Amino acid sequence: LKRVALELGGKSPNIIFADVPDLEACVQRSFRLMFAQKGEKCSEPTRFLIERPLYEPLVARLAAMAEAVVCGDPFDPASDQGAQCN
């Protein structure tokens, strides 16, 4: 085995292989973690390394989920979250 360091200066990788047992659970968890803590937590998965067969459907699914999020006043019940840092 080869030693590998995945420290990317706070840009935590989320590695997804084509043989993931439950793709939908993986997508849901990845999405939740990606937007947790308003983007301010250094261990949030901000880089995705996706095996080629999953790339297109997974990116499309994550993009659709992101487009459905309603950002706004965190005290407004109609919003899903407050401001997101980038």
PDB file with one MODEL, atoms N, CA, C and O in Angstrom:
MODEL        1
ATOM      1  N   LEU A   1       0.833  -1.175   0.000  1.00  0.00           N
ATOM      2  CA  LEU A   1       0.000   0.000   0.000  1.00  0.00           C
ATOM      3  C   LEU A   1       0.879   1.241   0.000  1.00  0.00           C
ATOM      4  O   LEU A   1       1.985   1.235   0.541  1.00  0.00           O
ATOM      5  N   LYS A   2       0.381   2.285  -0.604  1.00  0.00           N
ATOM      6  CA  LYS A   2       1.111   3.543  -0.677  1.00  0.00           C
ATOM      7  C   LYS A   2       0.502   4.521   0.319  1.00  0.00           C
ATOM      8  O   LYS A   2      -0.719   4.617   0.447  1.00  0.00           O
ATOM      9  N   ARG A   3       1.359   5.237   1.014  1.00  0.00           N
ATOM     10  CA  ARG A   3       0.858   6.248   1.945  1.00  0.00           C
ATOM     11  C   ARG A   3       0.323   7.441   1.157  1.00  0.00           C
ATOM     12  O   ARG A   3       0.931   7.897   0.188  1.00  0.00           O
ATOM     13  N   VAL A   4      -0.829   7.928   1.603  1.00  0.00           N
ATOM     14  CA  VAL A   4      -1.469   9.054   0.931  1.00  0.00           C
ATOM     15  C   VAL A   4      -1.927  10.042   1.984  1.00  0.00           C
ATOM     16  O   VAL A   4      -2.484   9.645   3.007  1.00  0.00           O
ATOM     17  N   ALA A   5      -1.701  11.318   1.748  1.00  0.00           N
ATOM     18  CA  ALA A   5      -2.202  12.368   2.634  1.00  0.00           C
ATOM     19  C   ALA A   5      -3.254  13.158   1.873  1.00  0.00           C
ATOM     20  O   ALA A   5      -2.980  13.677   0.790  1.00  0.00           O
ATOM     21  N   LEU A   6      -4.450  13.251   2.427  1.00  0.00           N
ATOM     22  CA  LEU A   6      -5.536  13.948   1.753  1.00  0.00           C
ATOM     23  C   LEU A   6      -5.833  15.311   2.364  1.00  0.00           C
ATOM     24  O   LEU A   6      -6.927  15.844   2.175  1.00  0.00           O
ATOM     25  N   GLU A   7      -4.890  15.875   3.085  1.00  0.00           N
ATOM     26  CA  GLU A   7      -5.086  17.210   3.652  1.00  0.00           C
ATOM     27  C   GLU A   7      -4.992  18.224   2.515  1.00  0.00           C
ATOM     28  O   GLU A   7      -3.959  18.335   1.854  1.00  0.00           O
ATOM     29  N   LEU A   8      -6.061  18.948   2.297  1.00  0.00           N
ATOM     30  CA  LEU A   8      -6.102  19.902   1.198  1.00  0.00           C
ATOM     31  C   LEU A   8      -6.356  21.313   1.726  1.00  0.00           C
ATOM     32  O   LEU A   8      -7.050  22.101   1.084  1.00  0.00           O
ATOM     33  N   GLY A   9      -5.806  21.625   2.870  1.00  0.00           N
ATOM     34  CA  GLY A   9      -5.951  22.969   3.404  1.00  0.00           C
ATOM     35  C   GLY A   9      -7.375  23.327   3.744  1.00  0.00           C
ATOM     36  O   GLY A   9      -7.812  24.442   3.459  1.00  0.00           O
ATOM     37  N   GLY A  10      -8.111  22.415   4.345  1.00  0.00           N
ATOM     38  CA  GLY A  10      -9.490  22.695   4.705  1.00  0.00           C
ATOM     39  C   GLY A  10     -10.468  22.382   3.593  1.00  0.00           C
ATOM     40  O   GLY A  10     -11.664  22.635   3.736  1.00  0.00           O
ATOM     41  N   LYS A  11      -9.993  21.848   2.507  1.00  0.00           N
ATOM     42  CA  LYS A  11     -10.867  21.462   1.401  1.00  0.00           C
ATOM     43  C   LYS A  11     -11.004  19.950   1.410  1.00  0.00           C
ATOM     44  O   LYS A  11     -10.364  19.245   0.629  1.00  0.00           O
ATOM     45  N   SER A  12     -11.842  19.473   2.300  1.00  0.00           N
ATOM     46  CA  SER A  12     -11.967  18.035   2.553  1.00  0.00           C
ATOM     47  C   SER A  12     -12.556  17.304   1.352  1.00  0.00           C
ATOM     48  O   SER A  12     -13.580  17.722   0.810  1.00  0.00           O
ATOM     49  N   PRO A  13     -11.915  16.215   0.933  1.00  0.00           N
ATOM     50  CA  PRO A  13     -12.437  15.459  -0.204  1.00  0.00           C
ATOM     51  C   PRO A  13     -13.545  14.502   0.215  1.00  0.00           C
ATOM     52  O   PRO A  13     -13.520  13.933   1.306  1.00  0.00           O
ATOM     53  N   ASN A  14     -14.489  14.345  -0.649  1.00  0.00           N
ATOM     54  CA  ASN A  14     -15.552  13.363  -0.492  1.00  0.00           C
ATOM     55  C   ASN A  14     -15.372  12.406  -1.662  1.00  0.00           C
ATOM     56  O   ASN A  14     -15.656  12.767  -2.804  1.00  0.00           O
ATOM     57  N   ILE A  15     -14.907  11.197  -1.394  1.00  0.00           N
ATOM     58  CA  ILE A  15     -14.584  10.227  -2.439  1.00  0.00           C
ATOM     59  C   ILE A  15     -15.729   9.247  -2.570  1.00  0.00           C
ATOM     60  O   ILE A  15     -16.116   8.599  -1.597  1.00  0.00           O
ATOM     61  N   ILE A  16     -16.276   9.135  -3.775  1.00  0.00           N
ATOM     62  CA  ILE A  16     -17.428   8.258  -4.004  1.00  0.00           C
ATOM     63  C   ILE A  16     -17.093   7.294  -5.139  1.00  0.00           C
ATOM     64  O   ILE A  16     -16.813   7.706  -6.265  1.00  0.00           O
ATOM     65  N   PHE A  17     -17.128   6.009  -4.817  1.00  0.00           N
ATOM     66  CA  PHE A  17     -16.841   4.970  -5.796  1.00  0.00           C
ATOM     67  C   PHE A  17     -18.132   4.404  -6.371  1.00  0.00           C
ATOM     68  O   PHE A  17     -19.191   4.491  -5.750  1.00  0.00           O
ATOM     69  N   ALA A  18     -18.034   3.825  -7.562  1.00  0.00           N
ATOM     70  CA  ALA A  18     -19.206   3.301  -8.267  1.00  0.00           C
ATOM     71  C   ALA A  18     -19.869   2.135  -7.535  1.00  0.00           C
ATOM     72  O   ALA A  18     -21.040   1.844  -7.780  1.00  0.00           O
ATOM     73  N   ASP A  19     -19.149   1.471  -6.652  1.00  0.00           N
ATOM     74  CA  ASP A  19     -19.745   0.326  -5.954  1.00  0.00           C
ATOM     75  C   ASP A  19     -20.348   0.716  -4.605  1.00  0.00           C
ATOM     76  O   ASP A  19     -20.532  -0.141  -3.741  1.00  0.00           O
ATOM     77  N   VAL A  20     -20.654   1.992  -4.416  1.00  0.00           N
ATOM     78  CA  VAL A  20     -21.272   2.427  -3.160  1.00  0.00           C
ATOM     79  C   VAL A  20     -22.572   1.633  -2.961  1.00  0.00           C
ATOM     80  O   VAL A  20     -23.382   1.546  -3.884  1.00  0.00           O
ATOM     81  N   PRO A  21     -22.780   1.056  -1.774  1.00  0.00           N
ATOM     82  CA  PRO A  21     -23.948   0.187  -1.578  1.00  0.00           C
ATOM     83  C   PRO A  21     -25.292   0.912  -1.644  1.00  0.00           C
ATOM     84  O   PRO A  21     -26.279   0.330  -2.095  1.00  0.00           O
ATOM     85  N   ASP A  22     -25.350   2.163  -1.206  1.00  0.00           N
ATOM     86  CA  ASP A  22     -26.610   2.900  -1.206  1.00  0.00           C
ATOM     87  C   ASP A  22     -26.331   4.310  -1.714  1.00  0.00           C
ATOM     88  O   ASP A  22     -26.016   5.210  -0.936  1.00  0.00           O
ATOM     89  N   LEU A  23     -26.452   4.492  -3.025  1.00  0.00           N
ATOM     90  CA  LEU A  23     -26.110   5.774  -3.647  1.00  0.00           C
ATOM     91  C   LEU A  23     -26.977   6.914  -3.120  1.00  0.00           C
ATOM     92  O   LEU A  23     -26.472   8.010  -2.874  1.00  0.00           O
ATOM     93  N   GLU A  24     -28.259   6.673  -2.946  1.00  0.00           N
ATOM     94  CA  GLU A  24     -29.146   7.742  -2.472  1.00  0.00           C
ATOM     95  C   GLU A  24     -28.759   8.195  -1.065  1.00  0.00           C
ATOM     96  O   GLU A  24     -28.751   9.394  -0.786  1.00  0.00           O
ATOM     97  N   ALA A  25     -28.443   7.265  -0.189  1.00  0.00           N
ATOM     98  CA  ALA A  25     -27.998   7.628   1.164  1.00  0.00           C
ATOM     99  C   ALA A  25     -26.691   8.417   1.101  1.00  0.00           C
ATOM    100  O   ALA A  25     -26.492   9.368   1.858  1.00  0.00           O
ATOM    101  N   CYS A  26     -25.816   8.019   0.204  1.00  0.00           N
ATOM    102  CA  CYS A  26     -24.539   8.724   0.015  1.00  0.00           C
ATOM    103  C   CYS A  26     -24.788  10.158  -0.456  1.00  0.00           C
ATOM    104  O   CYS A  26     -24.167  11.094   0.046  1.00  0.00           O
ATOM    105  N   VAL A  27     -25.688  10.328  -1.412  1.00  0.00           N
ATOM    106  CA  VAL A  27     -26.009  11.664  -1.932  1.00  0.00           C
ATOM    107  C   VAL A  27     -26.621  12.524  -0.825  1.00  0.00           C
ATOM    108  O   VAL A  27     -26.237  13.682  -0.656  1.00  0.00           O
ATOM    109  N   GLN A  28     -27.560  11.970  -0.078  1.00  0.00           N
ATOM    110  CA  GLN A  28     -28.214  12.722   0.995  1.00  0.00           C
ATOM    111  C   GLN A  28     -27.212  13.168   2.052  1.00  0.00           C
ATOM    112  O   GLN A  28     -27.223  14.325   2.472  1.00  0.00           O
ATOM    113  N   ARG A  29     -26.350  12.259   2.479  1.00  0.00           N
ATOM    114  CA  ARG A  29     -25.362  12.600   3.503  1.00  0.00           C
ATOM    115  C   ARG A  29     -24.344  13.608   2.982  1.00  0.00           C
ATOM    116  O   ARG A  29     -23.986  14.552   3.686  1.00  0.00           O
ATOM    117  N   SER A  30     -23.881  13.412   1.764  1.00  0.00           N
ATOM    118  CA  SER A  30     -22.920  14.344   1.165  1.00  0.00           C
ATOM    119  C   SER A  30     -23.518  15.745   1.086  1.00  0.00           C
ATOM    120  O   SER A  30     -22.849  16.731   1.396  1.00  0.00           O
ATOM    121  N   PHE A  31     -24.779  15.828   0.669  1.00  0.00           N
ATOM    122  CA  PHE A  31     -25.427  17.129   0.543  1.00  0.00           C
ATOM    123  C   PHE A  31     -25.568  17.812   1.901  1.00  0.00           C
ATOM    124  O   PHE A  31     -25.260  18.995   2.047  1.00  0.00           O
ATOM    125  N   ARG A  32     -26.035  17.054   2.890  1.00  0.00           N
ATOM    126  CA  ARG A  32     -26.189  17.622   4.239  1.00  0.00           C
ATOM    127  C   ARG A  32     -24.859  18.142   4.776  1.00  0.00           C
ATOM    128  O   ARG A  32     -24.787  19.244   5.319  1.00  0.00           O
ATOM    129  N   LEU A  33     -23.813  17.345   4.620  1.00  0.00           N
ATOM    130  CA  LEU A  33     -22.505  17.752   5.134  1.00  0.00           C
ATOM    131  C   LEU A  33     -21.925  18.930   4.369  1.00  0.00           C
ATOM    132  O   LEU A  33     -21.252  19.781   4.951  1.00  0.00           O
ATOM    133  N   MET A  34     -22.183  18.983   3.070  1.00  0.00           N
ATOM    134  CA  MET A  34     -21.631  20.049   2.234  1.00  0.00           C
ATOM    135  C   MET A  34     -22.165  21.421   2.655  1.00  0.00           C
ATOM    136  O   MET A  34     -21.450  22.419   2.559  1.00  0.00           O
ATOM    137  N   PHE A  35     -23.395  21.475   3.112  1.00  0.00           N
ATOM    138  CA  PHE A  35     -23.997  22.757   3.461  1.00  0.00           C
ATOM    139  C   PHE A  35     -24.141  22.966   4.968  1.00  0.00           C
ATOM    140  O   PHE A  35     -24.754  23.942   5.403  1.00  0.00           O
ATOM    141  N   ALA A  36     -23.585  22.064   5.758  1.00  0.00           N
ATOM    142  CA  ALA A  36     -23.651  22.218   7.213  1.00  0.00           C
ATOM    143  C   ALA A  36     -22.781  23.382   7.664  1.00  0.00           C
ATOM    144  O   ALA A  36     -21.791  23.706   7.008  1.00  0.00           O
ATOM    145  N   GLN A  37     -23.128  23.992   8.743  1.00  0.00           N
ATOM    146  CA  GLN A  37     -22.327  25.066   9.346  1.00  0.00           C
ATOM    147  C   GLN A  37     -22.087  26.239   8.396  1.00  0.00           C
ATOM    148  O   GLN A  37     -21.089  26.944   8.539  1.00  0.00           O
ATOM    149  N   LYS A  38     -22.963  26.457   7.449  1.00  0.00           N
ATOM    150  CA  LYS A  38     -22.894  27.580   6.494  1.00  0.00           C
ATOM    151  C   LYS A  38     -21.601  27.608   5.678  1.00  0.00           C
ATOM    152  O   LYS A  38     -21.223  28.666   5.175  1.00  0.00           O
ATOM    153  N   GLY A  39     -20.919  26.476   5.536  1.00  0.00           N
ATOM    154  CA  GLY A  39     -19.685  26.433   4.768  1.00  0.00           C
ATOM    155  C   GLY A  39     -18.464  26.859   5.557  1.00  0.00           C
ATOM    156  O   GLY A  39     -17.393  27.048   4.980  1.00  0.00           O
ATOM    157  N   GLU A  40     -18.604  27.015   6.878  1.00  0.00           N
ATOM    158  CA  GLU A  40     -17.508  27.526   7.692  1.00  0.00           C
ATOM    159  C   GLU A  40     -16.722  26.442   8.430  1.00  0.00           C
ATOM    160  O   GLU A  40     -15.745  26.760   9.108  1.00  0.00           O
ATOM    161  N   LYS A  41     -17.108  25.202   8.320  1.00  0.00           N
ATOM    162  CA  LYS A  41     -16.415  24.122   9.027  1.00  0.00           C
ATOM    163  C   LYS A  41     -15.367  23.519   8.093  1.00  0.00           C
ATOM    164  O   LYS A  41     -15.684  23.134   6.968  1.00  0.00           O
ATOM    165  N   CYS A  42     -14.126  23.438   8.555  1.00  0.00           N
ATOM    166  CA  CYS A  42     -13.031  23.026   7.673  1.00  0.00           C
ATOM    167  C   CYS A  42     -13.127  21.575   7.224  1.00  0.00           C
ATOM    168  O   CYS A  42     -12.458  21.195   6.262  1.00  0.00           O
ATOM    169  N   SER A  43     -13.922  20.763   7.876  1.00  0.00           N
ATOM    170  CA  SER A  43     -14.028  19.357   7.472  1.00  0.00           C
ATOM    171  C   SER A  43     -15.226  19.084   6.568  1.00  0.00           C
ATOM    172  O   SER A  43     -15.527  17.925   6.282  1.00  0.00           O
ATOM    173  N   GLU A  44     -15.907  20.119   6.120  1.00  0.00           N
ATOM    174  CA  GLU A  44     -17.022  19.901   5.201  1.00  0.00           C
ATOM    175  C   GLU A  44     -16.497  19.449   3.848  1.00  0.00           C
ATOM    176  O   GLU A  44     -15.471  19.948   3.386  1.00  0.00           O
ATOM    177  N   PRO A  45     -17.188  18.507   3.204  1.00  0.00           N
ATOM    178  CA  PRO A  45     -16.715  18.023   1.908  1.00  0.00           C
ATOM    179  C   PRO A  45     -16.938  19.069   0.815  1.00  0.00           C
ATOM    180  O   PRO A  45     -18.050  19.230   0.313  1.00  0.00           O
ATOM    181  N   THR A  46     -15.885  19.763   0.461  1.00  0.00           N
ATOM    182  CA  THR A  46     -15.991  20.803  -0.564  1.00  0.00           C
ATOM    183  C   THR A  46     -15.367  20.374  -1.882  1.00  0.00           C
ATOM    184  O   THR A  46     -15.456  21.092  -2.878  1.00  0.00           O
ATOM    185  N   ARG A  47     -14.748  19.226  -1.892  1.00  0.00           N
ATOM    186  CA  ARG A  47     -14.176  18.663  -3.123  1.00  0.00           C
ATOM    187  C   ARG A  47     -14.721  17.246  -3.269  1.00  0.00           C
ATOM    188  O   ARG A  47     -14.634  16.437  -2.345  1.00  0.00           O
ATOM    189  N   PHE A  48     -15.274  16.962  -4.423  1.00  0.00           N
ATOM    190  CA  PHE A  48     -15.819  15.641  -4.682  1.00  0.00           C
ATOM    191  C   PHE A  48     -14.931  14.913  -5.679  1.00  0.00           C
ATOM    192  O   PHE A  48     -14.628  15.438  -6.750  1.00  0.00           O
ATOM    193  N   LEU A  49     -14.520  13.712  -5.327  1.00  0.00           N
ATOM    194  CA  LEU A  49     -13.785  12.835  -6.227  1.00  0.00           C
ATOM    195  C   LEU A  49     -14.731  11.680  -6.519  1.00  0.00           C
ATOM    196  O   LEU A  49     -14.940  10.805  -5.678  1.00  0.00           O
ATOM    197  N   ILE A  50     -15.301  11.688  -7.720  1.00  0.00           N
ATOM    198  CA  ILE A  50     -16.387  10.770  -8.063  1.00  0.00           C
ATOM    199  C   ILE A  50     -15.933   9.849  -9.186  1.00  0.00           C
ATOM    200  O   ILE A  50     -15.438  10.311 -10.214  1.00  0.00           O
ATOM    201  N   GLU A  51     -16.101   8.556  -8.987  1.00  0.00           N
ATOM    202  CA  GLU A  51     -15.746   7.612 -10.037  1.00  0.00           C
ATOM    203  C   GLU A  51     -16.606   7.887 -11.275  1.00  0.00           C
ATOM    204  O   GLU A  51     -17.804   8.149 -11.172  1.00  0.00           O
ATOM    205  N   ARG A  52     -15.973   7.823 -12.432  1.00  0.00           N
ATOM    206  CA  ARG A  52     -16.577   8.257 -13.700  1.00  0.00           C
ATOM    207  C   ARG A  52     -18.015   7.777 -13.957  1.00  0.00           C
ATOM    208  O   ARG A  52     -18.839   8.593 -14.371  1.00  0.00           O
ATOM    209  N   PRO A  53     -18.363   6.492 -13.733  1.00  0.00           N
ATOM    210  CA  PRO A  53     -19.742   6.069 -14.038  1.00  0.00           C
ATOM    211  C   PRO A  53     -20.814   6.805 -13.220  1.00  0.00           C
ATOM    212  O   PRO A  53     -21.965   6.893 -13.649  1.00  0.00           O
ATOM    213  N   LEU A  54     -20.448   7.322 -12.069  1.00  0.00           N
ATOM    214  CA  LEU A  54     -21.417   8.015 -11.209  1.00  0.00           C
ATOM    215  C   LEU A  54     -21.420   9.525 -11.412  1.00  0.00           C
ATOM    216  O   LEU A  54     -22.335  10.208 -10.953  1.00  0.00           O
ATOM    217  N   TYR A  55     -20.416  10.047 -12.088  1.00  0.00           N
ATOM    218  CA  TYR A  55     -20.202  11.494 -12.115  1.00  0.00           C
ATOM    219  C   TYR A  55     -21.435  12.272 -12.584  1.00  0.00           C
ATOM    220  O   TYR A  55     -21.950  13.105 -11.837  1.00  0.00           O
ATOM    221  N   GLU A  56     -21.909  12.024 -13.779  1.00  0.00           N
ATOM    222  CA  GLU A  56     -23.032  12.800 -14.335  1.00  0.00           C
ATOM    223  C   GLU A  56     -24.291  12.711 -13.477  1.00  0.00           C
ATOM    224  O   GLU A  56     -24.843  13.751 -13.116  1.00  0.00           O
ATOM    225  N   PRO A  57     -24.769  11.509 -13.134  1.00  0.00           N
ATOM    226  CA  PRO A  57     -26.003  11.453 -12.336  1.00  0.00           C
ATOM    227  C   PRO A  57     -25.842  12.047 -10.940  1.00  0.00           C
ATOM    228  O   PRO A  57     -26.770  12.669 -10.424  1.00  0.00           O
ATOM    229  N   LEU A  58     -24.685  11.865 -10.330  1.00  0.00           N
ATOM    230  CA  LEU A  58     -24.488  12.374  -8.983  1.00  0.00           C
ATOM    231  C   LEU A  58     -24.422  13.897  -8.975  1.00  0.00           C
ATOM    232  O   LEU A  58     -25.024  14.537  -8.113  1.00  0.00           O
ATOM    233  N   VAL A  59     -23.705  14.477  -9.915  1.00  0.00           N
ATOM    234  CA  VAL A  59     -23.623  15.937  -9.995  1.00  0.00           C
ATOM    235  C   VAL A  59     -24.999  16.529 -10.300  1.00  0.00           C
ATOM    236  O   VAL A  59     -25.378  17.550  -9.726  1.00  0.00           O
ATOM    237  N   ALA A  60     -25.732  15.903 -11.184  1.00  0.00           N
ATOM    238  CA  ALA A  60     -27.087  16.390 -11.504  1.00  0.00           C
ATOM    239  C   ALA A  60     -27.983  16.347 -10.276  1.00  0.00           C
ATOM    240  O   ALA A  60     -28.745  17.280 -10.026  1.00  0.00           O
ATOM    241  N   ARG A  61     -27.893  15.268  -9.512  1.00  0.00           N
ATOM    242  CA  ARG A  61     -28.723  15.119  -8.302  1.00  0.00           C
ATOM    243  C   ARG A  61     -28.345  16.163  -7.251  1.00  0.00           C
ATOM    244  O   ARG A  61     -29.224  16.791  -6.661  1.00  0.00           O
ATOM    245  N   LEU A  62     -27.036  16.355  -7.011  1.00  0.00           N
ATOM    246  CA  LEU A  62     -26.600  17.354  -6.033  1.00  0.00           C
ATOM    247  C   LEU A  62     -26.997  18.762  -6.465  1.00  0.00           C
ATOM    248  O   LEU A  62     -27.409  19.574  -5.637  1.00  0.00           O
ATOM    249  N   ALA A  63     -26.875  19.052  -7.762  1.00  0.00           N
ATOM    250  CA  ALA A  63     -27.254  20.381  -8.268  1.00  0.00           C
ATOM    251  C   ALA A  63     -28.750  20.621  -8.087  1.00  0.00           C
ATOM    252  O   ALA A  63     -29.157  21.712  -7.689  1.00  0.00           O
ATOM    253  N   ALA A  64     -29.561  19.622  -8.372  1.00  0.00           N
ATOM    254  CA  ALA A  64     -31.017  19.762  -8.199  1.00  0.00           C
ATOM    255  C   ALA A  64     -31.362  19.996  -6.730  1.00  0.00           C
ATOM    256  O   ALA A  64     -32.236  20.802  -6.412  1.00  0.00           O
ATOM    257  N   MET A  65     -30.679  19.294  -5.849  1.00  0.00           N
ATOM    258  CA  MET A  65     -30.937  19.474  -4.424  1.00  0.00           C
ATOM    259  C   MET A  65     -30.530  20.888  -3.985  1.00  0.00           C
ATOM    260  O   MET A  65     -31.240  21.521  -3.203  1.00  0.00           O
ATOM    261  N   ALA A  66     -29.401  21.377  -4.481  1.00  0.00           N
ATOM    262  CA  ALA A  66     -28.939  22.718  -4.118  1.00  0.00           C
ATOM    263  C   ALA A  66     -29.890  23.791  -4.636  1.00  0.00           C
ATOM    264  O   ALA A  66     -30.146  24.782  -3.953  1.00  0.00           O
ATOM    265  N   GLU A  67     -30.410  23.593  -5.837  1.00  0.00           N
ATOM    266  CA  GLU A  67     -31.342  24.571  -6.406  1.00  0.00           C
ATOM    267  C   GLU A  67     -32.656  24.626  -5.639  1.00  0.00           C
ATOM    268  O   GLU A  67     -33.349  25.643  -5.672  1.00  0.00           O
ATOM    269  N   ALA A  68     -33.004  23.548  -4.953  1.00  0.00           N
ATOM    270  CA  ALA A  68     -34.264  23.491  -4.207  1.00  0.00           C
ATOM    271  C   ALA A  68     -34.172  24.146  -2.830  1.00  0.00           C
ATOM    272  O   ALA A  68     -35.196  24.414  -2.202  1.00  0.00           O
ATOM    273  N   VAL A  69     -32.961  24.404  -2.360  1.00  0.00           N
ATOM    274  CA  VAL A  69     -32.777  25.009  -1.036  1.00  0.00           C
ATOM    275  C   VAL A  69     -33.189  26.478  -1.080  1.00  0.00           C
ATOM    276  O   VAL A  69     -32.805  27.217  -1.986  1.00  0.00           O
ATOM    277  N   VAL A  70     -33.969  26.884  -0.096  1.00  0.00           N
ATOM    278  CA  VAL A  70     -34.391  28.278   0.004  1.00  0.00           C
ATOM    279  C   VAL A  70     -33.541  28.952   1.080  1.00  0.00           C
ATOM    280  O   VAL A  70     -33.667  28.660   2.269  1.00  0.00           O
ATOM    281  N   CYS A  71     -32.674  29.857   0.634  1.00  0.00           N
ATOM    282  CA  CYS A  71     -31.849  30.623   1.574  1.00  0.00           C
ATOM    283  C   CYS A  71     -32.588  31.900   1.935  1.00  0.00           C
ATOM    284  O   CYS A  71     -33.269  32.498   1.103  1.00  0.00           O
ATOM    285  N   GLY A  72     -32.444  32.299   3.165  1.00  0.00           N
ATOM    286  CA  GLY A  72     -33.101  33.523   3.602  1.00  0.00           C
ATOM    287  C   GLY A  72     -32.907  33.734   5.083  1.00  0.00           C
ATOM    288  O   GLY A  72     -31.962  33.225   5.685  1.00  0.00           O
ATOM    289  N   ASP A  73     -33.805  34.481   5.649  1.00  0.00           N
ATOM    290  CA  ASP A  73     -33.763  34.765   7.078  1.00  0.00           C
ATOM    291  C   ASP A  73     -33.871  33.446   7.842  1.00  0.00           C
ATOM    292  O   ASP A  73     -34.854  32.723   7.676  1.00  0.00           O
ATOM    293  N   PRO A  74     -32.885  33.120   8.671  1.00  0.00           N
ATOM    294  CA  PRO A  74     -32.929  31.845   9.374  1.00  0.00           C
ATOM    295  C   PRO A  74     -34.113  31.713  10.340  1.00  0.00           C
ATOM    296  O   PRO A  74     -34.433  30.608  10.776  1.00  0.00           O
ATOM    297  N   PHE A  75     -34.757  32.821  10.673  1.00  0.00           N
ATOM    298  CA  PHE A  75     -35.918  32.774  11.564  1.00  0.00           C
ATOM    299  C   PHE A  75     -37.234  32.673  10.792  1.00  0.00           C
ATOM    300  O   PHE A  75     -38.300  32.534  11.391  1.00  0.00           O
ATOM    301  N   ASP A  76     -37.157  32.743   9.474  1.00  0.00           N
ATOM    302  CA  ASP A  76     -38.342  32.624   8.626  1.00  0.00           C
ATOM    303  C   ASP A  76     -38.601  31.143   8.362  1.00  0.00           C
ATOM    304  O   ASP A  76     -37.735  30.466   7.809  1.00  0.00           O
ATOM    305  N   PRO A  77     -39.756  30.627   8.736  1.00  0.00           N
ATOM    306  CA  PRO A  77     -40.048  29.204   8.522  1.00  0.00           C
ATOM    307  C   PRO A  77     -40.033  28.798   7.048  1.00  0.00           C
ATOM    308  O   PRO A  77     -39.900  27.613   6.740  1.00  0.00           O
ATOM    309  N   ALA A  78     -40.166  29.760   6.135  1.00  0.00           N
ATOM    310  CA  ALA A  78     -40.163  29.442   4.705  1.00  0.00           C
ATOM    311  C   ALA A  78     -38.753  29.199   4.171  1.00  0.00           C
ATOM    312  O   ALA A  78     -38.601  28.654   3.078  1.00  0.00           O
ATOM    313  N   SER A  79     -37.725  29.590   4.914  1.00  0.00           N
ATOM    314  CA  SER A  79     -36.353  29.383   4.428  1.00  0.00           C
ATOM    315  C   SER A  79     -35.769  28.113   5.046  1.00  0.00           C
ATOM    316  O   SER A  79     -36.071  27.748   6.183  1.00  0.00           O
ATOM    317  N   ASP A  80     -34.923  27.455   4.254  1.00  0.00           N
ATOM    318  CA  ASP A  80     -34.269  26.231   4.721  1.00  0.00           C
ATOM    319  C   ASP A  80     -33.005  26.521   5.505  1.00  0.00           C
ATOM    320  O   ASP A  80     -32.631  25.760   6.397  1.00  0.00           O
ATOM    321  N   GLN A  81     -32.349  27.620   5.173  1.00  0.00           N
ATOM    322  CA  GLN A  81     -31.099  27.984   5.857  1.00  0.00           C
ATOM    323  C   GLN A  81     -30.828  29.471   5.672  1.00  0.00           C
ATOM    324  O   GLN A  81     -31.402  30.135   4.809  1.00  0.00           O
ATOM    325  N   GLY A  82     -29.928  29.966   6.519  1.00  0.00           N
ATOM    326  CA  GLY A  82     -29.495  31.347   6.401  1.00  0.00           C
ATOM    327  C   GLY A  82     -28.429  31.473   5.329  1.00  0.00           C
ATOM    328  O   GLY A  82     -28.328  30.624   4.445  1.00  0.00           O
ATOM    329  N   ALA A  83     -27.649  32.510   5.404  1.00  0.00           N
ATOM    330  CA  ALA A  83     -26.628  32.777   4.392  1.00  0.00           C
ATOM    331  C   ALA A  83     -25.587  31.664   4.357  1.00  0.00           C
ATOM    332  O   ALA A  83     -25.240  31.099   5.394  1.00  0.00           O
ATOM    333  N   GLN A  84     -25.092  31.351   3.160  1.00  0.00           N
ATOM    334  CA  GLN A  84     -24.038  30.342   2.963  1.00  0.00           C
ATOM    335  C   GLN A  84     -22.738  31.074   2.637  1.00  0.00           C
ATOM    336  O   GLN A  84     -22.705  31.929   1.752  1.00  0.00           O
ATOM    337  N   CYS A  85     -21.676  30.736   3.352  1.00  0.00           N
ATOM    338  CA  CYS A  85     -20.362  31.329   3.078  1.00  0.00           C
ATOM    339  C   CYS A  85     -19.751  30.638   1.885  1.00  0.00           C
ATOM    340  O   CYS A  85     -20.091  29.495   1.577  1.00  0.00           O
ATOM    341  N   ASN A  86     -18.854  31.323   1.216  1.00  0.00           N
ATOM    342  CA  ASN A  86     -18.096  30.668   0.126  1.00  0.00           C
ATOM    343  C   ASN A  86     -16.712  31.243   0.052  1.00  0.00           C
ATOM    344  O   ASN A  86     -15.917  30.833  -0.793  1.00  0.00           O
TER     345      ASN A  86
ENDMDL
END
